[in-house]
Amino acid sequence: MSNPSLIRPLVRKLHAYVPGEQPKIKGLTKLNTNENPYPPSAKVLAAVRAATDGRLRLYPNPTAERLREKLARLHRCKPENIIIGNGSDELLALAVRGFVEPEGRVIRGPNQKKSGTRKARPSEVVQFFTPSYSLYPVLADIHGAAQNAVTLKPDFSLPSMAELKRVGWNFKAALTFITTPNAPSGRGYQTSTLAQICRAQKGVVILDEAYVDFAAENALKLALKHPNVLVARTFSKAYSLCFQRVGYFIGPADLIAALHKIRDSYNVNGLGQIAAEATLDDLKYYRANFKKIIATRAWLSRELTKLGFRVLPSQTNFILTKPPLFPAEKWLQSLRGEKVLVRWFGAPEVRNYLRITIGTDAEAKVLVKAAKKISNR
């Protein structure tokens, strides 16, 4: 017999993050979760196999020291400017815990009328654009923080500084997330535009660059220049290590040190550390894959456009596209009937679109063939 009263009211009301479908049947073309279609390099696979020995009984390095040192050389900073996480998602959650106060309630005297909740203080606010990574509001809810979600422009570009002031952007928010390039739109943002926002913010800004290896530019220099800016990176999307869950933040040493205080003692598994280290030793292989994915992205965009799809410009390993003839949700089901998985979101800003991961050339051709078949019914 269940007893809901044993669970915190906040958790009872929580709407958990919904990940993309992980199919349990074979034979599907999986283009719904933005995984890299190419495997890790042979050097990475060999390094992981070689590490499956007696070391499995030991705890991994608690700070992923060797990986931090390699990343510091790559990004021309110091190891103390880097923290490694169990995927960048863990670090996003740590940032909410480390930089944001849970939202308070009104404290009333005996003669005061009940007035509900007070307006959130800036120190209690998690801020982000919408649409963007749907984990951000979930992390705020888990922590009991206030949210300030500000809508992107209709073309998913960032509002200007003057527009931000008009639409309720909070320049004093404790924590601001900016997904760049944006998900789910795929739109890239100029570093100069991001720099304006970073300079104006009083609180911490996290530039979430999960897809930046497929983009024309990155904003890493902002994290090494400004005292309130962190850049989030991951080995999942571009480096074919979703299975191992390794991500990192780069930024000011004092912010990184604060996050080290609240992370789990051994938060990144040893095989993940070894795989990520080996990845950094074979960047030539991965950069060649980036070029292949970008080329396939261009081809797929052209072919879908010929079929009447409206494909938005993308700087990621996916595209957002508005399909013709009938609603996007129906296209989702029709493509699934053809054994092709894509992603659909019910949020008002994107419910008319499908998000499609860029797979191999062969997978892209399967998608186009299925789309032609559906269009001709």
C-alpha positions in Angstrom: 0.0 0.0 0.0 1.5 3.3 -1.1 2.0 6.3 1.2 2.4 9.5 -0.9 3.0 11.6 2.3 6.4 10.0 2.5 7.4 11.9 -0.6 8.2 15.6 -0.6 5.3 17.7 -2.1 7.8 19.2 -4.6 8.8 15.8 -5.9 5.2 14.6 -6.1 4.3 17.5 -8.4 7.5 17.3 -10.4 7.3 16.6 -14.2 10.5 14.6 -14.9 12.7 15.2 -18.0 11.5 13.0 -20.9 14.4 11.5 -22.9 14.1 10.4 -26.5 12.9 6.9 -27.2 15.4 4.1 -27.0 13.9 1.4 -29.2 13.6 -2.2 -28.0 13.1 -3.6 -31.5 15.6 -4.1 -34.2 15.6 -2.7 -37.7 14.7 0.9 -36.9 16.6 3.9 -38.4 17.2 5.8 -35.2 17.3 9.6 -35.9 15.7 10.9 -32.7 18.4 11.4 -30.0 21.3 13.2 -31.7 23.8 10.5 -31.2 26.8 10.4 -33.5 26.3 7.8 -36.3 29.9 6.9 -36.4 31.6 4.7 -33.7 34.5 5.8 -31.4 37.9 5.6 -33.0 39.7 2.3 -33.0 42.2 3.8 -30.5 39.4 4.6 -28.1 37.9 1.1 -28.3 41.4 -0.5 -27.8 42.1 1.7 -24.7 38.7 0.8 -23.1 39.3 -2.9 -23.8 42.8 -2.8 -22.3 41.4 -1.2 -19.2 38.9 -4.0 -18.4 41.3 -5.7 -16.0 42.0 -5.7 -12.3 41.5 -1.9 -12.1 37.7 -2.5 -12.1 37.9 -3.2 -8.4 39.5 0.2 -7.7 37.9 3.6 -7.4 38.7 5.9 -10.4 40.7 9.1 -10.0 38.3 11.4 -8.0 39.0 14.6 -10.1 39.7 12.9 -13.5 43.1 14.5 -13.1 44.7 13.2 -16.3 41.7 14.1 -18.4 41.6 17.6 -17.0 45.3 18.1 -17.8 44.7 16.9 -21.4 41.7 19.2 -21.8 43.7 22.1 -20.3 46.4 21.7 -22.9 43.8 21.5 -25.7 41.9 24.6 -24.5 45.0 26.5 -23.4 43.9 27.0 -19.8 44.8 25.4 -16.5 43.4 22.2 -15.0 41.8 24.2 -12.2 39.6 25.9 -14.9 38.0 22.5 -15.7 35.6 20.1 -13.9 34.6 16.7 -15.3 31.1 15.4 -14.9 28.9 12.4 -15.4 27.9 13.9 -18.7 27.4 17.7 -18.8 23.9 17.1 -17.4 25.4 16.4 -14.0 27.3 19.6 -14.1 24.2 21.6 -15.1 22.5 20.2 -12.1 25.4 21.0 -9.8 25.4 24.6 -11.1 21.8 25.0 -10.0 22.6 23.6 -6.6 25.8 25.7 -6.3 24.7 29.1 -7.6 20.9 29.3 -6.9 19.0 29.6 -3.7 15.7 27.6 -3.4 12.7 29.9 -3.7 11.5 31.2 -0.3 8.0 31.8 1.0 6.4 34.7 2.7 7.0 34.9 6.4 3.9 36.4 8.0 3.4 37.9 11.4 0.3 37.0 13.5 -1.7 40.0 12.2 -0.7 39.7 8.5 -3.1 38.4 5.9 -2.2 35.4 3.9 -0.8 36.6 0.6 0.7 33.5 -1.0 4.3 33.5 -2.4 6.4 36.6 -2.7 8.2 37.7 -5.9 11.4 35.7 -6.3 14.6 37.3 -5.5 17.3 37.3 -8.3 19.3 34.9 -6.1 16.5 32.4 -6.6 16.1 32.6 -10.3 17.2 30.1 -13.0 16.8 31.8 -16.4 16.8 30.4 -19.9 15.4 30.9 -23.4 12.6 28.9 -24.7 12.6 26.7 -26.7 15.9 25.2 -25.5 17.1 22.2 -23.6 14.0 20.9 -21.7 16.2 19.7 -18.8 16.7 23.3 -17.5 13.2 23.8 -16.0 13.3 20.3 -14.6 16.6 21.1 -12.7 15.0 24.4 -11.4 11.9 22.5 -10.2 14.0 19.8 -8.5 15.9 22.5 -6.6 12.8 24.5 -5.8 14.1 27.5 -7.7 12.2 30.2 -9.5 12.2 30.1 -13.3 12.4 32.9 -15.9 11.8 31.5 -19.3 12.1 34.0 -22.1 10.9 33.2 -25.6 13.3 33.4 -28.5 12.3 35.4 -31.6 10.1 33.6 -34.2 13.2 32.5 -36.2 14.8 31.2 -32.9 17.4 34.0 -32.9 18.3 35.8 -29.7 16.5 39.0 -28.8 18.6 42.1 -28.9 19.7 43.8 -25.7 16.9 46.3 -26.0 14.3 43.6 -26.7 15.5 41.6 -23.6 14.8 44.6 -21.4 11.2 44.8 -22.8 10.4 41.1 -22.5 11.3 40.6 -18.8 14.8 39.3 -19.0 16.4 39.3 -15.6 19.9 40.7 -15.7 20.4 39.9 -12.0 19.3 36.2 -12.2 21.6 33.9 -10.2 22.0 31.5 -13.1 21.3 31.8 -16.8 21.5 29.0 -19.3 22.0 29.6 -23.0 22.1 26.7 -25.4 24.5 27.6 -28.2 24.0 26.4 -30.9 20.4 26.2 -29.9 18.5 23.0 -29.4 16.0 22.0 -30.7 16.2 24.6 -33.5 19.8 24.0 -34.5 20.4 27.8 -34.9 23.9 29.1 -34.2 24.7 32.3 -32.3 27.5 34.7 -32.9 30.1 34.9 -30.1 29.8 38.7 -30.2 26.1 38.5 -29.4 26.6 36.1 -26.6 29.4 38.4 -25.2 26.9 41.3 -24.9 24.6 39.2 -22.7 27.5 37.8 -20.6 28.8 41.3 -19.9 25.3 42.5 -18.9 24.5 39.6 -16.5 25.3 39.9 -12.8 24.9 36.2 -12.1 26.5 33.1 -13.5 26.0 32.4 -17.3 26.4 28.9 -18.7 26.9 28.7 -22.4 25.8 25.1 -23.2 27.9 24.1 -26.2 26.8 20.4 -26.5 26.7 20.7 -30.3 29.5 23.3 -30.9 31.7 20.9 -32.9 29.3 21.1 -35.8 29.1 24.9 -35.7 31.0 27.7 -37.4 32.3 29.2 -34.2 32.4 28.7 -30.4 32.4 31.0 -27.4 35.0 29.3 -25.2 37.0 32.5 -25.0 34.2 34.1 -23.0 34.6 31.5 -20.2 38.3 32.3 -20.0 37.7 36.0 -20.0 34.7 36.8 -17.8 34.5 36.0 -14.1 30.8 34.8 -14.3 30.9 32.6 -17.5 31.1 28.8 -17.8 31.1 26.8 -21.0 29.6 23.3 -21.0 31.0 20.7 -23.3 30.3 17.0 -23.7 31.9 13.9 -25.2 28.5 12.5 -26.2 27.3 14.3 -29.3 30.5 14.8 -31.3 32.8 12.2 -29.8 30.5 9.1 -29.8 30.7 8.5 -26.1 27.0 8.8 -25.0 27.4 5.3 -23.4 30.2 6.5 -21.1 28.6 9.8 -19.9 31.5 12.3 -19.8 31.1 16.1 -19.9 33.0 19.1 -18.6 32.8 22.8 -17.7 35.5 25.3 -18.4 35.6 28.6 -16.6 36.9 30.7 -13.7 38.8 28.7 -11.1 36.7 30.0 -8.2 33.4 28.8 -9.8 34.9 25.5 -10.7 36.2 25.0 -7.2 32.7 25.7 -5.8 31.3 22.9 -8.0 34.0 20.5 -6.9 32.8 21.0 -3.3 29.3 19.6 -4.1 30.0 16.9 -6.7 30.0 13.2 -5.8 33.3 11.9 -4.6 33.9 9.6 -7.6 31.4 11.1 -10.1 33.1 10.0 -13.4 33.7 6.3 -14.0 37.2 5.1 -14.8 36.4 3.6 -18.2 34.8 6.9 -19.1 37.9 8.8 -18.2 40.1 6.4 -20.2 37.8 6.6 -23.2 37.8 10.4 -23.1 41.6 10.6 -22.7 42.0 8.3 -25.7 39.5 10.4 -27.7 41.7 13.5 -27.2 44.7 11.5 -28.7 42.8 10.9 -31.9 41.0 14.2 -32.7 41.9 13.8 -36.4 39.5 10.9 -36.7 36.7 12.8 -35.1 37.2 16.0 -37.0 36.9 14.0 -40.2 33.5 12.7 -38.9 32.4 16.2 -38.2 32.9 17.1 -41.8 31.0 14.0 -43.0 28.0 14.9 -40.7 28.0 18.5 -41.9 28.0 17.3 -45.5 25.1 14.9 -44.9 23.3 17.7 -43.1 23.5 19.8 -46.2 22.4 17.0 -48.5 19.4 16.0 -46.3 18.3 19.6 -46.0 18.3 20.0 -49.8 16.4 16.7 -50.4 13.7 17.4 -47.8 13.3 21.0 -49.2 12.6 19.4 -52.6 9.8 17.5 -51.0 8.2 20.6 -49.5 9.7 20.5 -46.1 10.8 23.9 -44.6 14.3 23.1 -43.2 15.7 25.7 -40.8 19.5 26.5 -41.0 21.4 24.3 -38.6 24.8 24.5 -36.9 24.3 21.1 -35.1 24.1 17.4 -35.9 20.4 17.7 -36.3 17.8 19.7 -38.3 14.5 21.2 -37.3 12.0 21.0 -40.1 8.4 21.8 -40.8 6.8 19.0 -42.9 4.3 19.6 -45.6 0.7 18.2 -46.2 -0.2 17.3 -42.6 0.8 18.0 -39.0 4.2 17.2 -37.7 2.9 14.8 -35.0 1.2 12.8 -37.7 4.5 12.7 -39.7 6.2 11.4 -36.5 3.8 8.4 -36.5 3.9 7.9 -40.2 7.7 7.8 -40.2 7.7 5.4 -37.3 5.4 3.2 -39.4 8.2 3.2 -42.0 10.7 2.2 -39.2 12.3 5.7 -39.0 12.5 7.3 -35.6 12.6 11.2 -35.4 11.6 13.5 -32.5 8.6 15.7 -32.0 8.0 18.2 -29.2 4.6 19.4 -28.0 5.7 22.8 -26.9 3.8 25.5 -28.8 6.9 27.1 -30.3 8.0 23.9 -32.0 5.0 21.6 -32.2 4.8 22.2 -36.0 8.3 20.8 -36.5 10.2 17.6 -36.4 13.8 17.3 -35.1 15.8 14.9 -37.2 19.3 13.7 -36.2 21.9 13.6 -38.9 22.9 10.0 -39.4 25.1 8.3 -42.0 24.5 8.9 -45.7 22.7 5.6 -45.9 20.4 6.5 -43.0 19.6 9.9 -44.5 18.6 8.1 -47.8 16.3 5.8 -45.8 14.6 8.8 -44.3 14.2 10.6 -47.7 12.8 7.4 -49.2 10.3 7.1 -46.4 9.3 10.8 -46.7 8.7 10.4 -50.4 6.6 7.3 -49.8 4.5 9.1 -47.2 4.1 12.2 -49.4 2.8 10.1 -52.3 0.1 8.3 -50.4 
